């Protein structure tokens, strides 16, 4: 089987192209794709528990820790200990973080709108269905 005939190769190549495209946009705004996705998953009003962010993005806790440290250094976020549970830390956006979140939101929205302009909804429905089925097979350990 040739690489381009395999499911995983096509997923990987497509995701890497999307990631490079997002990174090209992100670098113009002094962030990364990873930072952009974290920003999009932080609740502006109530903050988001740090422990909830990694699972939302499919990241390991160590990777998220590194990203959050970078975001603090760039003054995009700040941390607040929960008054009821000192073990819980909530992540909030600074004004600069809110600005970068809006840039990220517009970038993701533009990508999705352009894809939807070019690819019929029926094709997207099949794509989403196939992705969901593959994910289910993996999560249910039906492959290995």
C-alpha positions in Angstrom: 0.0 0.0 0.0 1.4 3.4 -1.0 1.5 6.1 1.8 -1.1 8.3 0.0 -3.5 5.3 0.0 -3.5 5.1 3.8 -5.9 6.8 6.1 -3.3 8.0 8.6 -1.0 9.5 6.0 -3.9 11.6 4.6 -4.9 12.8 8.1 -1.3 13.6 8.9 -0.5 15.4 5.7 -3.7 17.5 5.8 -3.3 18.4 9.5 0.3 19.4 9.0 -0.8 21.7 6.1 -3.5 23.2 8.3 -1.1 23.6 11.2 1.6 25.3 9.0 -1.1 27.6 7.6 -2.3 28.5 11.1 1.3 29.0 12.3 2.0 31.4 9.4 -1.0 33.5 10.5 -0.1 33.1 14.2 3.5 34.2 13.9 2.3 37.5 12.4 0.6 38.1 15.8 3.4 36.9 18.0 1.7 33.6 19.0 1.7 30.0 17.9 -1.1 27.7 16.8 -1.0 26.0 20.2 -1.3 29.3 22.0 -4.2 30.2 19.7 -6.1 27.0 20.5 -5.5 27.5 24.2 -6.8 31.0 24.0 -10.0 29.8 22.3 -10.7 27.4 25.2 -10.4 29.9 28.0 -13.6 31.3 29.4 -13.3 35.1 29.5 -15.6 35.7 32.4 -15.1 32.8 34.8 -11.7 31.6 33.8 -10.9 28.0 33.0 -9.4 25.5 35.4 -5.9 24.7 34.1 -6.7 20.9 34.5 -9.6 21.2 32.0 -7.7 22.8 29.1 -5.3 19.9 28.3 -8.1 17.3 27.7 -10.0 19.8 25.6 -7.1 20.1 23.2 -5.8 16.5 23.4 -2.6 17.7 25.0 -0.4 16.1 27.7 -0.3 18.1 31.0 3.5 18.7 30.5 2.9 20.3 27.1 0.2 22.5 28.4 2.4 23.6 31.3 5.0 24.8 28.8 2.4 26.6 26.7 0.9 28.3 29.7 4.3 29.4 30.9 5.0 31.0 27.5 1.5 32.6 27.6 2.2 34.1 31.0 5.6 35.4 29.7 3.8 37.1 26.8 1.3 38.5 29.2 -1.7 36.8 27.6 -3.0 35.1 30.7 -2.9 35.3 34.5 -3.6 32.6 37.1 -5.9 32.8 40.1 -6.2 30.2 42.9 -9.7 29.1 43.5 -10.9 30.6 46.9 -12.8 27.3 47.7 -10.1 24.9 46.6 -6.5 26.1 46.7 -5.4 23.2 44.6 -7.5 24.5 41.7 -6.0 27.3 39.5 -8.1 29.2 37.1 -6.6 30.7 33.9 -7.9 34.1 32.9 -7.1 36.2 29.8 -5.5 39.6 30.0 -6.5 42.4 27.6 -3.7 41.4 25.3 -4.9 37.7 25.6 -8.4 38.8 24.7 -7.1 40.6 21.6 -5.1 37.5 20.5 -8.1 35.3 21.2 -10.1 37.4 18.8 -7.4 37.1 16.1 -7.4 33.3 16.7 -11.2 33.1 16.5 -11.3 35.1 13.2 -8.5 32.9 11.7 -10.3 29.6 12.6 -13.6 31.0 11.4 -12.1 32.2 8.1 -10.6 28.8 7.4 -13.8 27.0 8.1 -15.9 29.4 6.0 -13.5 29.0 3.0 -13.6 25.2 3.3 -17.4 25.4 3.5 -17.6 27.6 0.4 -15.6 25.0 -1.6 -16.7 21.7 -0.2 -20.4 20.7 -0.3 -22.1 20.0 3.1 -22.8 16.4 2.1 -19.1 15.8 1.6 -18.3 17.5 5.0 -21.0 15.3 6.7 -19.3 12.2 5.3 -15.9 13.5 6.4 -17.2 14.2 10.0 -18.9 10.8 10.1 -15.7 9.0 9.0 -13.6 10.9 11.5 -16.1 10.1 14.3 -16.1 6.4 13.4 -12.3 6.2 13.3 -12.0 8.0 16.6 -14.6 5.7 18.1 -12.6 2.7 16.9 -9.4 4.0 18.5 -11.1 5.0 21.8 -12.8 1.6 22.0 -9.5 -0.1 21.3 -10.9 -1.9 18.2 -7.7 -1.6 16.3 -5.0 -2.5 18.8 
